[in-house]
Amino acid sequence: MKKWKRLLLAVLVLFAGAQLFNPARTNPPVKNDFLTATQPPAAVAASVRAACYDCHSHETVWPWYAHVAPVSWLIVSDTTEGREHLNLSDWPTEPDRAIKKLDRINEAVDDREMPPKKYTLIHANARLTETQRKEILDWTDAAAAKLRATTTNQ
Ligand code: HEC
């Protein structure tokens, strides 16, 4: 067998073998949905759903390539990590915790940290315009201020 054929075969075998190690793509039941609990204006809700829900909720839309290793490893680990940091399907009912989360969302969008660039590169509908960013910033500020007014802790 020619060298390049052997190499190609090795790559194919590795690729096929990797498929045996596809991690589970789970969407557990939604506990307390962020958008239902906080009722932001429709425009903000649409932006957050399009730009954040794939990684920060239990309503992830798994694309076909999320089923193919090694890409699946990256996508599943991003989603697991994203849900650990901020789970929009498990929104806190305690005002002080909700205030902190609203502030974090505000910071992440303000700093252009979120949604991550590697994600918006592929998901054009998750790219936020300046107007959409401002709507999210204004609303999270107002919602956090409103909650602060109801609690003495903050
Ligand atoms: C491609 C997946 C992905 C998308 C889309 C995404 N995030 Fe994230 N997000 C992550 C990951 C992974 C982390 C944890 C690691 C880090 O901070 O980079 C994170 C962290 C965060 C944190 C930090 C939480 C903390 O502990 O301080 C906030 C807030 C956040 N994201 C908000 C958002 C918002 C708001 C959107 C939508 C505008 C969004 N994210 C979109 C993957 C994503």
Backbone and ligand atoms as CSV (ligand in chain L), in Angstrom:
chain,resi,resn,atom,element,x,y,z
A,1,MET,N,N,0.844,-1.207,0.000
A,1,MET,CA,C,0.000,0.000,0.000
A,1,MET,C,C,0.877,1.255,0.000
A,2,LYS,N,N,0.447,2.245,-0.780
A,2,LYS,CA,C,1.209,3.498,-0.806
A,2,LYS,C,C,1.097,4.193,0.556
A,3,LYS,N,N,2.104,5.035,0.833
A,3,LYS,CA,C,2.158,5.710,2.124
A,3,LYS,C,C,0.895,6.537,2.390
A,4,TRP,N,N,0.472,7.338,1.367
A,4,TRP,CA,C,-0.659,8.238,1.587
A,4,TRP,C,C,-1.959,7.462,1.780
A,5,LYS,N,N,-2.024,6.290,1.161
A,5,LYS,CA,C,-3.223,5.462,1.334
A,5,LYS,C,C,-3.309,4.947,2.768
A,6,ARG,N,N,-2.129,4.556,3.286
A,6,ARG,CA,C,-2.087,4.061,4.655
A,6,ARG,C,C,-2.476,5.181,5.625
A,7,LEU,N,N,-1.996,6.375,5.325
A,7,LEU,CA,C,-2.299,7.527,6.171
A,7,LEU,C,C,-3.803,7.830,6.131
A,8,LEU,N,N,-4.350,7.828,4.933
A,8,LEU,CA,C,-5.779,8.097,4.771
A,8,LEU,C,C,-6.608,7.063,5.530
A,9,LEU,N,N,-6.187,5.810,5.440
A,9,LEU,CA,C,-6.892,4.735,6.132
A,9,LEU,C,C,-6.846,4.958,7.641
A,10,ALA,N,N,-5.667,5.353,8.128
A,10,ALA,CA,C,-5.508,5.595,9.564
A,10,ALA,C,C,-6.434,6.723,10.019
A,11,VAL,N,N,-6.519,7.786,9.211
A,11,VAL,CA,C,-7.386,8.919,9.559
A,11,VAL,C,C,-8.846,8.473,9.585
A,12,LEU,N,N,-9.240,7.679,8.598
A,12,LEU,CA,C,-10.622,7.194,8.533
A,12,LEU,C,C,-10.959,6.312,9.729
A,13,VAL,N,N,-10.012,5.454,10.096
A,13,VAL,CA,C,-10.238,4.557,11.235
A,13,VAL,C,C,-10.367,5.376,12.523
A,14,LEU,N,N,-9.498,6.383,12.676
A,14,LEU,CA,C,-9.570,7.245,13.861
A,14,LEU,C,C,-10.901,7.991,13.917
A,15,PHE,N,N,-11.320,8.518,12.748
A,15,PHE,CA,C,-12.576,9.274,12.672
A,15,PHE,C,C,-13.756,8.368,13.045
A,16,ALA,N,N,-13.770,7.169,12.478
A,16,ALA,CA,C,-14.847,6.220,12.777
A,16,ALA,C,C,-14.813,5.839,14.252
A,17,GLY,N,N,-13.619,5.600,14.774
A,17,GLY,CA,C,-13.476,5.230,16.177
A,17,GLY,C,C,-13.959,6.335,17.095
A,18,ALA,N,N,-13.684,7.592,16.701
A,18,ALA,CA,C,-14.086,8.736,17.530
A,18,ALA,C,C,-15.603,8.789,17.694
A,19,GLN,N,N,-16.351,8.290,16.682
A,19,GLN,CA,C,-17.811,8.340,16.747
A,19,GLN,C,C,-18.364,7.494,17.893
A,20,LEU,N,N,-17.563,6.528,18.360
A,20,LEU,CA,C,-17.994,5.696,19.482
A,20,LEU,C,C,-17.961,6.490,20.783
A,21,PHE,N,N,-17.265,7.625,20.747
A,21,PHE,CA,C,-17.124,8.424,21.969
A,21,PHE,C,C,-17.879,9.738,21.846
A,22,ASN,N,N,-19.054,9.681,21.224
A,22,ASN,CA,C,-19.884,10.867,21.121
A,22,ASN,C,C,-20.561,11.122,22.460
A,23,PRO,N,N,-20.374,12.317,23.036
A,23,PRO,CA,C,-21.009,12.576,24.326
A,23,PRO,C,C,-22.522,12.754,24.157
A,24,ALA,N,N,-23.253,12.557,25.262
A,24,ALA,CA,C,-24.713,12.693,25.204
A,24,ALA,C,C,-25.088,14.157,25.012
A,25,ARG,N,N,-26.061,14.415,24.154
A,25,ARG,CA,C,-26.582,15.766,23.980
A,25,ARG,C,C,-27.928,15.810,24.694
A,26,THR,N,N,-27.947,16.426,25.861
A,26,THR,CA,C,-29.167,16.360,26.664
A,26,THR,C,C,-29.895,17.697,26.675
A,27,ASN,N,N,-31.229,17.642,26.739
A,27,ASN,CA,C,-32.053,18.814,26.999
A,27,ASN,C,C,-32.972,18.451,28.165
A,28,PRO,N,N,-32.471,18.604,29.411
A,28,PRO,CA,C,-33.303,18.248,30.572
A,28,PRO,C,C,-34.545,19.137,30.645
A,29,PRO,N,N,-35.549,18.759,31.455
A,29,PRO,CA,C,-36.766,19.569,31.557
A,29,PRO,C,C,-36.444,20.990,32.036
A,30,VAL,N,N,-37.209,21.964,31.524
A,30,VAL,CA,C,-37.037,23.362,31.928
A,30,VAL,C,C,-37.650,23.542,33.321
A,31,LYS,N,N,-36.881,24.138,34.253
A,31,LYS,CA,C,-37.393,24.325,35.619
A,31,LYS,C,C,-38.103,25.663,35.765
A,32,ASN,N,N,-37.367,26.746,35.505
A,32,ASN,CA,C,-37.968,28.077,35.617
A,32,ASN,C,C,-37.371,28.919,34.494
A,33,ASP,N,N,-38.153,29.069,33.416
A,33,ASP,CA,C,-37.620,29.748,32.234
A,33,ASP,C,C,-37.432,31.242,32.499
A,34,PHE,N,N,-36.240,31.707,32.144
A,34,PHE,CA,C,-35.864,33.114,32.328
A,34,PHE,C,C,-36.865,34.070,31.674
A,35,LEU,N,N,-37.187,33.826,30.390
A,35,LEU,CA,C,-38.043,34.764,29.660
A,35,LEU,C,C,-39.472,34.763,30.209
A,36,THR,N,N,-39.948,33.593,30.656
A,36,THR,CA,C,-41.290,33.510,31.225
A,36,THR,C,C,-41.316,34.217,32.575
A,37,ALA,N,N,-40.241,34.029,33.361
A,37,ALA,CA,C,-40.200,34.592,34.711
A,37,ALA,C,C,-40.031,36.103,34.689
A,38,THR,N,N,-39.243,36.613,33.751
A,38,THR,CA,C,-38.898,38.037,33.802
A,38,THR,C,C,-39.674,38.900,32.820
A,39,GLN,N,N,-40.309,38.279,31.827
A,39,GLN,CA,C,-41.159,39.008,30.870
A,39,GLN,C,C,-40.523,40.260,30.274
A,40,PRO,N,N,-39.381,40.128,29.599
A,40,PRO,CA,C,-38.798,41.320,28.958
A,40,PRO,C,C,-39.615,41.703,27.720
A,41,PRO,N,N,-39.373,42.910,27.178
A,41,PRO,CA,C,-40.045,43.289,25.930
A,41,PRO,C,C,-39.759,42.235,24.848
A,42,ALA,N,N,-40.664,42.111,23.879
A,42,ALA,CA,C,-40.558,41.061,22.861
A,42,ALA,C,C,-39.214,41.096,22.119
A,43,ALA,N,N,-38.701,42.304,21.854
A,43,ALA,CA,C,-37.450,42.423,21.102
A,43,ALA,C,C,-36.282,41.843,21.892
A,44,VAL,N,N,-36.264,42.108,23.202
A,44,VAL,CA,C,-35.188,41.592,24.053
A,44,VAL,C,C,-35.298,40.071,24.137
A,45,ALA,N,N,-36.530,39.593,24.317
A,45,ALA,CA,C,-36.747,38.144,24.410
A,45,ALA,C,C,-36.241,37.448,23.149
A,46,ALA,N,N,-36.546,38.029,21.990
A,46,ALA,CA,C,-36.131,37.412,20.727
A,46,ALA,C,C,-34.612,37.391,20.601
A,47,SER,N,N,-33.952,38.492,20.990
A,47,SER,CA,C,-32.490,38.553,20.911
A,47,SER,C,C,-31.852,37.507,21.813
A,48,VAL,N,N,-32.320,37.442,23.051
A,48,VAL,CA,C,-31.725,36.521,24.023
A,48,VAL,C,C,-31.951,35.073,23.588
A,49,ARG,N,N,-33.143,34.806,23.077
A,49,ARG,CA,C,-33.426,33.439,22.626
A,49,ARG,C,C,-32.498,33.062,21.471
A,50,ALA,N,N,-32.312,33.979,20.547
A,50,ALA,CA,C,-31.491,33.676,19.364
A,50,ALA,C,C,-29.998,33.617,19.706
A,51,ALA,N,N,-29.555,34.458,20.645
A,51,ALA,CA,C,-28.106,34.605,20.866
A,51,ALA,C,C,-27.584,33.826,22.071
A,52,CYS,N,N,-28.437,33.403,22.990
A,52,CYS,CA,C,-27.939,32.817,24.235
A,52,CYS,C,C,-28.492,31.423,24.538
A,53,TYR,N,N,-29.672,31.089,24.060
A,53,TYR,CA,C,-30.351,29.874,24.529
A,53,TYR,C,C,-29.663,28.570,24.138
A,54,ASP,N,N,-28.911,28.556,23.030
A,54,ASP,CA,C,-28.261,27.299,22.644
A,54,ASP,C,C,-27.261,26.829,23.688
A,55,CYS,N,N,-26.590,27.761,24.351
A,55,CYS,CA,C,-25.547,27.389,25.320
A,55,CYS,C,C,-25.982,27.572,26.768
A,56,HIS,N,N,-27.029,28.380,26.997
A,56,HIS,CA,C,-27.382,28.707,28.380
A,56,HIS,C,C,-28.783,28.256,28.761
A,57,SER,N,N,-29.316,27.236,28.099
A,57,SER,CA,C,-30.645,26.762,28.489
A,57,SER,C,C,-30.745,25.271,28.243
A,58,HIS,N,N,-31.880,24.715,28.625
A,58,HIS,CA,C,-32.153,23.294,28.338
A,58,HIS,C,C,-32.899,23.164,27.021
A,59,GLU,N,N,-32.947,24.247,26.231
A,59,GLU,CA,C,-33.642,24.214,24.947
A,59,GLU,C,C,-32.650,24.359,23.795
A,60,THR,N,N,-31.503,23.723,23.939
A,60,THR,CA,C,-30.458,23.777,22.921
A,60,THR,C,C,-30.955,23.158,21.617
A,61,VAL,N,N,-30.730,23.866,20.523
A,61,VAL,CA,C,-30.996,23.282,19.207
A,61,VAL,C,C,-29.672,22.682,18.751
A,62,TRP,N,N,-29.614,21.362,18.697
A,62,TRP,CA,C,-28.360,20.692,18.341
A,62,TRP,C,C,-28.254,20.582,16.830
A,63,PRO,N,N,-27.241,21.227,16.212
A,63,PRO,CA,C,-27.104,21.119,14.754
A,63,PRO,C,C,-26.583,19.729,14.377
A,64,TRP,N,N,-26.651,19.382,13.108
A,64,TRP,CA,C,-26.226,18.025,12.694
A,64,TRP,C,C,-24.778,17.755,13.062
A,65,TYR,N,N,-23.918,18.807,12.961
A,65,TYR,CA,C,-22.498,18.567,13.232
A,65,TYR,C,C,-22.218,18.386,14.722
A,66,ALA,N,N,-23.236,18.621,15.571
A,66,ALA,CA,C,-23.073,18.330,16.996
A,66,ALA,C,C,-23.136,16.825,17.242
A,67,HIS,N,N,-23.440,16.075,16.180
A,67,HIS,CA,C,-23.526,14.618,16.299
A,67,HIS,C,C,-22.260,13.951,15.774
A,68,VAL,N,N,-21.311,14.760,15.291
A,68,VAL,CA,C,-20.122,14.196,14.660
A,68,VAL,C,C,-18.875,14.559,15.466
A,69,ALA,N,N,-18.220,13.519,16.016
A,69,ALA,CA,C,-16.952,13.760,16.715
A,69,ALA,C,C,-15.891,14.139,15.670
A,70,PRO,N,N,-14.912,14.975,15.978
A,70,PRO,CA,C,-14.642,15.604,17.285
A,70,PRO,C,C,-15.359,16.931,17.520
A,71,VAL,N,N,-16.136,17.435,16.540
A,71,VAL,CA,C,-16.844,18.711,16.748
A,71,VAL,C,C,-17.823,18.593,17.915
A,72,SER,N,N,-18.456,17.428,18.042
A,72,SER,CA,C,-19.442,17.211,19.104
A,72,SER,C,C,-18.812,17.422,20.482
A,73,TRP,N,N,-17.551,17.059,20.624
A,73,TRP,CA,C,-16.894,17.232,21.936
A,73,TRP,C,C,-16.847,18.708,22.304
A,74,LEU,N,N,-16.527,19.554,21.327
A,74,LEU,CA,C,-16.432,20.993,21.591
A,74,LEU,C,C,-17.808,21.571,21.919
A,75,ILE,N,N,-18.811,21.216,21.125
A,75,ILE,CA,C,-20.137,21.803,21.303
A,75,ILE,C,C,-20.762,21.356,22.621
A,76,VAL,N,N,-20.658,20.075,22.934
A,76,VAL,CA,C,-21.249,19.585,24.178
A,76,VAL,C,C,-20.541,20.198,25.386
A,77,SER,N,N,-19.205,20.346,25.324
A,77,SER,CA,C,-18.514,20.908,26.485
A,77,SER,C,C,-18.833,22.392,26.650
A,78,ASP,N,N,-19.008,23.113,25.536
A,78,ASP,CA,C,-19.417,24.527,25.604
A,78,ASP,C,C,-20.785,24.664,26.252
A,79,THR,N,N,-21.701,23.798,25.870
A,79,THR,CA,C,-23.063,23.870,26.388
A,79,THR,C,C,-23.096,23.489,27.869
A,80,THR,N,N,-22.344,22.449,28.231
A,80,THR,CA,C,-22.303,22.039,29.643
A,80,THR,C,C,-21.738,23.175,30.487
A,81,GLU,N,N,-20.651,23.774,30.004
A,81,GLU,CA,C,-20.015,24.860,30.747
A,81,GLU,C,C,-20.924,26.088,30.786
A,82,GLY,N,N,-21.530,26.398,29.660
A,82,GLY,CA,C,-22.443,27.540,29.579
A,82,GLY,C,C,-23.587,27.402,30.570
A,83,ARG,N,N,-24.198,26.207,30.628
A,83,ARG,CA,C,-25.317,25.971,31.555
A,83,ARG,C,C,-24.852,26.063,33.004
A,84,GLU,N,N,-23.627,25.632,33.280
A,84,GLU,CA,C,-23.109,25.700,34.655
A,84,GLU,C,C,-22.984,27.151,35.111
A,85,HIS,N,N,-22.540,28.021,34.192
A,85,HIS,CA,C,-22.333,29.421,34.569
A,85,HIS,C,C,-23.626,30.215,34.614
A,86,LEU,N,N,-24.513,29.927,33.697
A,86,LEU,CA,C,-25.767,30.689,33.616
A,86,LEU,C,C,-26.804,29.779,32.978
A,87,ASN,N,N,-27.807,29.379,33.787
A,87,ASN,CA,C,-28.813,28.476,33.237
A,87,ASN,C,C,-30.156,29.200,33.131
A,88,LEU,N,N,-30.510,29.569,31.908
A,88,LEU,CA,C,-31.740,30.331,31.682
A,88,LEU,C,C,-32.984,29.447,31.777
A,89,SER,N,N,-32.776,28.142,31.976
A,89,SER,CA,C,-33.907,27.228,32.211
A,89,SER,C,C,-34.082,26.951,33.696
A,90,ASP,N,N,-33.244,27.591,34.512
A,90,ASP,CA,C,-33.298,27.391,35.957
A,90,ASP,C,C,-33.063,28.753,36.612
A,91,TRP,N,N,-33.918,29.692,36.247
A,91,TRP,CA,C,-33.754,31.075,36.704
A,91,TRP,C,C,-34.058,31.167,38.190
A,92,PRO,N,N,-33.206,31.866,38.978
A,92,PRO,CA,C,-33.430,31.900,40.430
A,92,PRO,C,C,-34.707,32.655,40.799
A,93,THR,N,N,-35.380,32.159,41.831
A,93,THR,CA,C,-36.593,32.828,42.293
A,93,THR,C,C,-36.263,33.855,43.379
A,94,GLU,N,N,-35.064,33.706,44.017
A,94,GLU,CA,C,-34.675,34.683,45.030
A,94,GLU,C,C,-34.212,35.959,44.330
A,95,PRO,N,N,-34.775,37.133,44.744
A,95,PRO,CA,C,-34.434,38.393,44.065
A,95,PRO,C,C,-32.939,38.688,44.063
A,96,ASP,N,N,-32.242,38.447,45.182
A,96,ASP,CA,C,-30.821,38.831,45.212
A,96,ASP,C,C,-29.998,38.010,44.227
A,97,ARG,N,N,-30.358,36.748,44.030
A,97,ARG,CA,C,-29.627,35.932,43.053
A,97,ARG,C,C,-29.974,36.361,41.628
A,98,ALA,N,N,-31.237,36.686,41.410
A,98,ALA,CA,C,-31.662,37.125,40.071
A,98,ALA,C,C,-30.974,38.443,39.703
A,99,ILE,N,N,-30.819,39.334,40.695
A,99,ILE,CA,C,-30.145,40.622,40.454
A,99,ILE,C,C,-28.716,40.378,39.984
A,100,LYS,N,N,-28.014,39.472,40.668
A,100,LYS,CA,C,-26.621,39.172,40.299
A,100,LYS,C,C,-26.533,38.645,38.879
A,101,LYS,N,N,-27.466,37.758,38.535
A,101,LYS,CA,C,-27.457,37.169,37.185
A,101,LYS,C,C,-27.755,38.242,36.133
A,102,LEU,N,N,-28.719,39.111,36.425
A,102,LEU,CA,C,-29.043,40.176,35.467
A,102,LEU,C,C,-27.833,41.073,35.254
A,103,ASP,N,N,-27.108,41.355,36.359
A,103,ASP,CA,C,-25.900,42.183,36.256
A,103,ASP,C,C,-24.833,41.495,35.413
A,104,ARG,N,N,-24.681,40.184,35.587
A,104,ARG,CA,C,-23.674,39.428,34.815
A,104,ARG,C,C,-24.029,39.425,33.327
A,105,ILE,N,N,-25.305,39.244,33.035
A,105,ILE,CA,C,-25.744,39.249,31.631
A,105,ILE,C,C,-25.422,40.614,31.022
A,106,ASN,N,N,-25.736,41.659,31.792
A,106,ASN,CA,C,-25.464,43.020,31.346
A,106,ASN,C,C,-23.976,43.211,31.050
A,107,GLU,N,N,-23.128,42.767,31.972
A,107,GLU,CA,C,-21.671,42.910,31.783
A,107,GLU,C,C,-21.178,42.130,30.573
A,108,ALA,N,N,-21.654,40.888,30.438
A,108,ALA,CA,C,-21.170,40.026,29.351
A,108,ALA,C,C,-21.527,40.616,27.981
A,109,VAL,N,N,-22.722,41.228,27.898
A,109,VAL,CA,C,-23.137,41.828,26.622
A,109,VAL,C,C,-22.416,43.162,26.422
A,110,ASP,N,N,-22.285,43.928,27.504
A,110,ASP,CA,C,-21.608,45.223,27.433
A,110,ASP,C,C,-20.149,45.045,26.988
A,111,ASP,N,N,-19.477,44.045,27.522
A,111,ASP,CA,C,-18.069,43.783,27.175
A,111,ASP,C,C,-17.914,43.042,25.849
A,112,ARG,N,N,-19.003,42.742,25.197
A,112,ARG,CA,C,-19.009,41.967,23.934
A,112,ARG,C,C,-18.361,40.601,24.103
A,113,GLU,N,N,-18.443,40.075,25.326
A,113,GLU,CA,C,-17.901,38.750,25.624
A,113,GLU,C,C,-18.882,37.693,25.105
A,114,MET,N,N,-20.157,38.025,25.218
A,114,MET,CA,C,-21.227,37.116,24.837
A,114,MET,C,C,-22.138,37.785,23.826
A,115,PRO,N,N,-22.682,37.048,22.831
A,115,PRO,CA,C,-22.361,35.664,22.500
A,115,PRO,C,C,-20.930,35.542,21.958
A,116,PRO,N,N,-20.251,34.395,22.217
A,116,PRO,CA,C,-18.866,34.236,21.768
A,116,PRO,C,C,-18.738,34.352,20.249
A,117,LYS,N,N,-17.610,34.905,19.807
A,117,LYS,CA,C,-17.383,35.134,18.365
A,117,LYS,C,C,-17.399,33.826,17.574
A,118,LYS,N,N,-16.803,32.781,18.153
A,118,LYS,CA,C,-16.742,31.502,17.425
A,118,LYS,C,C,-18.164,30.993,17.130
A,119,TYR,N,N,-19.134,31.427,17.946
A,119,TYR,CA,C,-20.521,30.997,17.757
A,119,TYR,C,C,-21.219,31.856,16.697
A,120,THR,N,N,-21.046,33.180,16.799
A,120,THR,CA,C,-21.730,34.068,15.851
A,120,THR,C,C,-21.147,33.951,14.439
A,121,LEU,N,N,-19.916,33.450,14.362
A,121,LEU,CA,C,-19.304,33.208,13.060
A,121,LEU,C,C,-20.159,32.252,12.235
A,122,ILE,N,N,-20.704,31.243,12.917
A,122,ILE,CA,C,-21.496,30.204,12.249
A,122,ILE,C,C,-22.986,30.528,12.319
A,123,HIS,N,N,-23.422,31.147,13.443
A,123,HIS,CA,C,-24.850,31.430,13.627
A,123,HIS,C,C,-25.121,32.917,13.397
A,124,ALA,N,N,-25.404,33.256,12.144
A,124,ALA,CA,C,-25.605,34.664,11.792
A,124,ALA,C,C,-26.782,35.268,12.557
A,125,ASN,N,N,-27.807,34.482,12.839
A,125,ASN,CA,C,-28.991,35.037,13.513
A,125,ASN,C,C,-28.734,35.330,14.992
A,126,ALA,N,N,-27.550,34.929,15.494
A,126,ALA,CA,C,-27.205,35.206,16.891
A,126,ALA,C,C,-26.372,36.476,17.018
A,127,ARG,N,N,-26.002,37.081,15.867
A,127,ARG,CA,C,-25.224,38.326,15.933
A,127,ARG,C,C,-26.135,39.446,16.399
A,128,LEU,N,N,-25.677,40.187,17.421
A,128,LEU,CA,C,-26.507,41.268,17.950
A,128,LEU,C,C,-26.109,42.594,17.308
A,129,THR,N,N,-27.111,43.341,16.858
A,129,THR,CA,C,-26.837,44.679,16.339
A,129,THR,C,C,-26.631,45.609,17.544
A,130,GLU,N,N,-26.149,46.818,17.276
A,130,GLU,CA,C,-25.959,47.785,18.364
A,130,GLU,C,C,-27.295,48.081,19.049
A,131,THR,N,N,-28.362,48.174,18.263
A,131,THR,CA,C,-29.692,48.427,18.833
A,131,THR,C,C,-30.096,47.292,19.763
A,132,GLN,N,N,-29.888,46.064,19.301
A,132,GLN,CA,C,-30.260,44.905,20.130
A,132,GLN,C,C,-29.451,44.868,21.421
A,133,ARG,N,N,-28.144,45.184,21.327
A,133,ARG,CA,C,-27.301,45.197,22.518
A,133,ARG,C,C,-27.819,46.244,23.502
A,134,LYS,N,N,-28.132,47.433,22.983
A,134,LYS,CA,C,-28.590,48.510,23.854
A,134,LYS,C,C,-29.924,48.127,24.524
A,135,GLU,N,N,-30.807,47.490,23.764
A,135,GLU,CA,C,-32.092,47.061,24.337
A,135,GLU,C,C,-31.868,46.091,25.499
A,136,ILE,N,N,-30.926,45.155,25.309
A,136,ILE,CA,C,-30.633,44.178,26.373
A,136,ILE,C,C,-30.032,44.896,27.584
A,137,LEU,N,N,-29.085,45.811,27.331
A,137,LEU,CA,C,-28.426,46.534,28.424
A,137,LEU,C,C,-29.433,47.374,29.212
A,138,ASP,N,N,-30.265,48.127,28.492
A,138,ASP,CA,C,-31.247,48.988,29.172
A,138,ASP,C,C,-32.224,48.160,29.997
A,139,TRP,N,N,-32.698,47.064,29.383
A,139,TRP,CA,C,-33.698,46.267,30.089
A,139,TRP,C,C,-33.105,45.560,31.314
A,140,THR,N,N,-31.907,44.971,31.189
A,140,THR,CA,C,-31.315,44.280,32.346
A,140,THR,C,C,-31.039,45.283,33.470
A,141,ASP,N,N,-30.597,46.487,33.112
A,141,ASP,CA,C,-30.396,47.532,34.125
A,141,ASP,C,C,-31.700,47.836,34.858
A,142,ALA,N,N,-32.767,48.055,34.080
A,142,ALA,CA,C,-34.059,48.424,34.658
A,142,ALA,C,C,-34.627,47.280,35.491
A,143,ALA,N,N,-34.517,46.062,34.984
A,143,ALA,CA,C,-35.073,44.906,35.711
A,143,ALA,C,C,-34.330,44.691,37.027
A,144,ALA,N,N,-32.996,44.868,37.001
A,144,ALA,CA,C,-32.218,44.698,38.229
A,144,ALA,C,C,-32.570,45.806,39.229
A,145,ALA,N,N,-32.736,47.038,38.734
A,145,ALA,CA,C,-33.076,48.161,39.611
A,145,ALA,C,C,-34.441,47.944,40.265
A,146,LYS,N,N,-35.368,47.413,39.483
A,146,LYS,CA,C,-36.719,47.160,39.990
A,146,LYS,C,C,-36.663,46.124,41.121
A,147,LEU,N,N,-35.871,45.068,40.909
A,147,LEU,CA,C,-35.741,44.033,41.943
A,147,LEU,C,C,-35.037,44.585,43.178
A,148,ARG,N,N,-34.045,45.445,42.947
A,148,ARG,CA,C,-33.312,46.038,44.082
A,148,ARG,C,C,-34.257,46.837,44.964
A,149,ALA,N,N,-35.222,47.488,44.330
A,149,ALA,CA,C,-36.176,48.302,45.082
A,149,ALA,C,C,-37.070,47.441,45.965
A,150,THR,N,N,-37.210,46.143,45.610
A,150,THR,CA,C,-38.093,45.275,46.389
A,150,THR,C,C,-37.346,44.525,47.484
A,151,THR,N,N,-36.007,44.600,47.455
A,151,THR,CA,C,-35.251,43.854,48.464
A,151,THR,C,C,-34.302,44.789,49.202
A,152,THR,N,N,-34.127,44.541,50.485
A,152,THR,CA,C,-33.269,45.414,51.286
A,152,THR,C,C,-31.827,44.932,51.301
A,153,ASN,N,N,-31.606,43.669,50.842
A,153,ASN,CA,C,-30.257,43.091,50.906
A,153,ASN,C,C,-29.267,43.777,49.976
A,154,GLN,N,N,-29.751,44.269,48.836
A,154,GLN,CA,C,-28.832,44.726,47.799
A,154,GLN,C,C,-28.672,46.227,47.814
L,1,HEC,C1,C,-21.423,29.164,22.135
L,1,HEC,C2,C,-22.039,29.089,23.422
L,1,HEC,C3,C,-22.468,30.346,24.132
L,1,HEC,C4,C,-23.361,31.305,23.716
L,1,HEC,C5,C,-24.122,31.363,22.411
L,1,HEC,C6,C,-23.467,32.262,24.794
L,1,HEC,N1,N,-22.661,31.883,25.831
L,1,HEC,FE1,FE,-22.430,32.824,27.622
L,1,HEC,N2,N,-21.030,31.475,28.190
L,1,HEC,C7,C,-20.629,30.373,27.464
L,1,HEC,C8,C,-19.597,29.659,28.198
L,1,HEC,C9,C,-18.900,28.394,27.723
L,1,HEC,C10,C,-19.394,30.362,29.411
L,1,HEC,C11,C,-18.440,30.040,30.537
L,1,HEC,C12,C,-17.037,30.328,30.209
L,1,HEC,C13,C,-16.786,31.781,29.953
L,1,HEC,O1,O,-17.064,32.619,30.821
L,1,HEC,O2,O,-16.325,32.087,28.836
L,1,HEC,C14,C,-20.310,31.504,29.372
L,1,HEC,C15,C,-20.406,32.450,30.371
L,1,HEC,C16,C,-21.379,33.432,30.415
L,1,HEC,C17,C,-21.584,34.323,31.530
L,1,HEC,C18,C,-20.721,34.385,32.758
L,1,HEC,C19,C,-21.407,33.811,33.929
L,1,HEC,C20,C,-20.581,34.076,35.168
L,1,HEC,O3,O,-20.384,33.134,35.912
L,1,HEC,O4,O,-20.114,35.212,35.353
L,1,HEC,C21,C,-22.640,35.127,31.217
L,1,HEC,C22,C,-23.264,36.216,32.066
L,1,HEC,C23,C,-23.074,34.755,29.891
L,1,HEC,N3,N,-22.290,33.723,29.435
L,1,HEC,C24,C,-24.104,35.361,29.225
L,1,HEC,C25,C,-24.443,35.090,27.896
L,1,HEC,C26,C,-25.448,35.830,27.164
L,1,HEC,C27,C,-26.253,36.984,27.735
L,1,HEC,C28,C,-25.482,35.297,25.912
L,1,HEC,C29,C,-26.308,35.778,24.755
L,1,HEC,C30,C,-26.234,37.170,24.432
L,1,HEC,C31,C,-24.523,34.209,25.863
L,1,HEC,N4,N,-23.908,34.129,27.090
L,1,HEC,C32,C,-24.280,33.405,24.768
L,1,HEC,C33,C,-21.123,29.991,26.236
L,1,HEC,C34,C,-22.032,30.718,25.465
